[in-house]
Each structure stands twice: as structure tokens, then as C-alpha cells.
């Protein structure tokens, strides 16, 4: 019996975290300028980055046509040390096995990804936009078309154990990664082609709207329980699943406004809709040698025809898979104060933005289906179809505050703009629920940058760090086959009372999953960001 469904959503949550605004699982800002201000640009955005930050800012773009090419280049350093030790292996078969790692402390696992389009561990996250006043056809109107990716880092490689890559079913004396039930490998990307417009209704009021049709791709690998009560986490009773899924039709929209009661003050607001993701793809599965049904060799076989829930046409090497999740709505408000010199020339600004993201709606859990059934090799057509699974993350609403600004210095016929910002985001994960498949930590953002503006070209660069420190999921619970659950008296806690995720067994309903928390331990993490961009207008 092989619970394969966990893998579909584990990577997808990071891949599809498509809110551009900021807090929670995504990072502040978009591109070089706003990220250099720690995301405090809701009112200040006035170029292609406004496509992402606040479409009302497009109304302030240059006359004529403006082209913005910008990126935040991000690396995420993270390591996890699971509490406790490897359990002793009690063979349920005829022969006992001893492994040197039994009883040893779990090793620290370090994230060591190599993004496919990155430079080492650094991944560029782009914003490309063209804005135009359409030749002045409609006074006060600026239209834009562009492409962006949310500031996020959905790449994971958690397979290195004591410097050696882990290979499933290769060397059973090698200690397996203690992170394997959460995530092993992950590569994901989301791009959001968008159109937008900003319109100046009066000298005091700008409004804007954006509509995008995103698409997401995902590849990830996860280990799962191959037998329903594998409390000892014996790798021979594990399974390993790889997923390749995508959603090419994800609508998203936002509305924004900027109000200037006086020339020196701007008030801004932006709302971004939720995004409903329905990804489809294929999954491949490998079982450990001790995964049996009634002592008989077993495996997974495709479910096809009318019984398929995702799509027909699955094969032994490519089961059909699907997953659904909601990326929550978010909203921001901000206030900006602008400085002018005695001649009325703009010289700088400061801005404070507040952000809310609705991650707490239904705790943002994920529903997953694999069109497969567990059967013996002798009777592959008479198995037990895998049930839909719910992947629990225990999210909550997030809130953020960002303070940033700029100062403009004349530089020999050009302008040198210095930027900086500070930000704080509350944790998306509730106490005890932080995992390594997605980043749910509270964070502090520190960023600086500069821009050099010439007659027709502006170059922008910046640097930032996001500090998350060390967090511990402290839960002294290690169930065994003779002492199950964390409620005492050999009983599991009810699903809604648990603190932390458990391995998934899709032959059981979601509310009947065995309690065996896998995220107890300490996570240490931070981000490093470089920003680079350019724009021109004509």
C-alpha cells in the first residue's frame, strides 16, 4: 500500500505562491527598485514595477513609451536539524536487520539547490513591462503589458546526508534524510503575463487595474509511507514519488488607487484577488522492497477510464495526478511623504506600507488526488484506489509593515538616487507547523539600493538580506507501533488538535491519518538578494 499523493502539493505550494504583494510565503517587492525599498513602494511605484505593486502607479509613468527590465536575484539558505534519533529497525519479516545509523542523532540537512536558470544557488526573479500613453489618445491613461514572477524561492534539495546524496533503494545502510517525508527535491516556476492600465481621474486621484493569466510548472520528489504504520520510518517500507505537474490557466487580478490630498502626501491602496490553482500532470512511484499486502509483493497500478478522477490515460510509469489549492487574497495600504527643494524639484520621500494576506482561510490546506490503486502483483486489477488526500500546513493570516524611502542627489547632469528600507512580516505557519517544503517563518527585511538616471536611461541596483533566525518546533512525541499517537493511552489526537504535519497514507481518509510528526526540530534560514534593473523611455 503506497501513499503517493503527498508529493503533488508539497512543491506546488511554493511554485504557485503567486501573490505579488509581499508577506507570508512571498518576499517583499518586485524587481530592483521596490525590493531595494524593502517593498515600501505602494505609493511610490511609477514605472513597470507598478504592474505588480499597484497598477494605479502606471498613471505616473513617463509620457510616451517606457520599457522596464528588472530583477531580484535571490538565494535562500536553510538547514533543518530534526530532534531525536533514528529509530531501531524491527523487521516484520523473517530476518532482523541492523544498521549503523540506528540510535544516532538525526543529521542536519542543508538546502543545496541548483535552480535550472540560476547562477549557483541564486535565481533571478524578473519583471519585464512596457508602458505607453497610447500617443495621448485618452488623456491621463497609461496602458501596460508585461511579465513577472513573484519574489519567492521554491527550490529545494534536501537529500545530502553527511555529504552524500541519498538515492532511494540504492544503499540501505546509508541513513535516509530525516526531511524526506516533507520534501527531497523541488524545482518550480510561476510566470504571470499581465495587462494593466492606470488612469488619472483628477490631479489628486489615480486608479488602476491589472489582469493576468499565470502558468505554473513543478517538479518535486518526496518519500512517503509505503505501509500504513511505518512508525520506525524504515526506508524499506517507504515509497518515493516524483511529480511533474502544471497549470496553464490561472486568472489573477488586482485593483489599486493613489490619492494626493496635497502635493507632498500620497495615500495608496491595492487589492489582489485569490488565485485558484488546479494543476494536472503525472507522477512516478517506486516502492521499497518490504512494501507488501498480506505478505504478497505489491505495487501501484494506474486507474483509468470512468474511475479516473484526474484524467484518463495513466500508465505504470506515469500515473495521472491533480491538485487544487487557493493562493489567498491580499490587500495593502500605504502613506508616502515627498520632499521638494525650494525650486519645487522632487528630492526624496519616505513611505510606510501595511500588508495583509489571507493565508488563514481554511488554514490553506491542499487537496491532492493520484489516479492509482494499490494491488498485489498477482491481482493488479483488484486493488484499493487511493483516496483524495489533504496536505496540512497550518497557515494563518500574515501581516507586514514596511518602511522605506529615497533621496535624490544631482550628479553632473544626471540624478543619483539612494534607496533603503526595513520590513517585518509575521509568520505564515502557526507554532509547531513550520516545515521545510515552504517558508512560513516570520522575517525581517533590510535592503539598500541606488539608481543612476540619465536623460533617457536609468540603471538601478541594490542588495538586501531577509533574516529569519532560528526556530524550533518543540513537540516531544515519537509514536511507535506499541505506543501510537500523541494523546496518550495509545491514541492519536484528533486531526484538528495536532501540532505539526504527519506522513500521509491515502488508503485512509484524511481524518484517519496516523499521527507521527515529522517536523520536530530546529530550522535556521535567511535570504540574500541582489537587485539589478534598467529602464528607458522615448
Secondary structure as GFF3:
##gff-version 3
##sequence-region A 1 538
A	DSSP	alpha_helix	6	15	.	.	.	ID=ss1
A	DSSP	alpha_helix	31	36	.	.	.	ID=ss2
A	DSSP	alpha_helix	50	53	.	.	.	ID=ss3
A	DSSP	three_ten_helix	55	60	.	.	.	ID=ss4
A	DSSP	beta_strand	65	82	.	.	.	ID=ss5
A	DSSP	beta_strand	108	110	.	.	.	ID=ss6
A	DSSP	beta_strand	123	132	.	.	.	ID=ss7
A	DSSP	three_ten_helix	134	136	.	.	.	ID=ss8
A	DSSP	beta_strand	141	148	.	.	.	ID=ss9
A	DSSP	beta_strand	156	157	.	.	.	ID=ss10
A	DSSP	beta_strand	160	161	.	.	.	ID=ss11
A	DSSP	beta_strand	164	165	.	.	.	ID=ss12
A	DSSP	beta_strand	185	200	.	.	.	ID=ss13
A	DSSP	beta_strand	205	225	.	.	.	ID=ss14
A	DSSP	three_ten_helix	235	237	.	.	.	ID=ss15
A	DSSP	beta_strand	238	262	.	.	.	ID=ss16
A	DSSP	beta_strand	265	272	.	.	.	ID=ss17
A	DSSP	beta_strand	275	287	.	.	.	ID=ss18
A	DSSP	beta_strand	292	293	.	.	.	ID=ss19
A	DSSP	beta_strand	296	302	.	.	.	ID=ss20
A	DSSP	three_ten_helix	305	307	.	.	.	ID=ss21
A	DSSP	beta_strand	319	327	.	.	.	ID=ss22
A	DSSP	beta_strand	330	340	.	.	.	ID=ss23
A	DSSP	beta_strand	346	357	.	.	.	ID=ss24
A	DSSP	three_ten_helix	361	364	.	.	.	ID=ss25
A	DSSP	beta_strand	366	370	.	.	.	ID=ss26
A	DSSP	beta_strand	372	376	.	.	.	ID=ss27
A	DSSP	beta_strand	384	385	.	.	.	ID=ss28
A	DSSP	beta_strand	389	391	.	.	.	ID=ss29
A	DSSP	beta_strand	398	410	.	.	.	ID=ss30
A	DSSP	beta_strand	415	425	.	.	.	ID=ss31
A	DSSP	beta_strand	443	453	.	.	.	ID=ss32
A	DSSP	beta_strand	457	473	.	.	.	ID=ss33
A	DSSP	three_ten_helix	495	497	.	.	.	ID=ss34
A	DSSP	three_ten_helix	510	512	.	.	.	ID=ss35
A	DSSP	beta_strand	521	537	.	.	.	ID=ss36
###
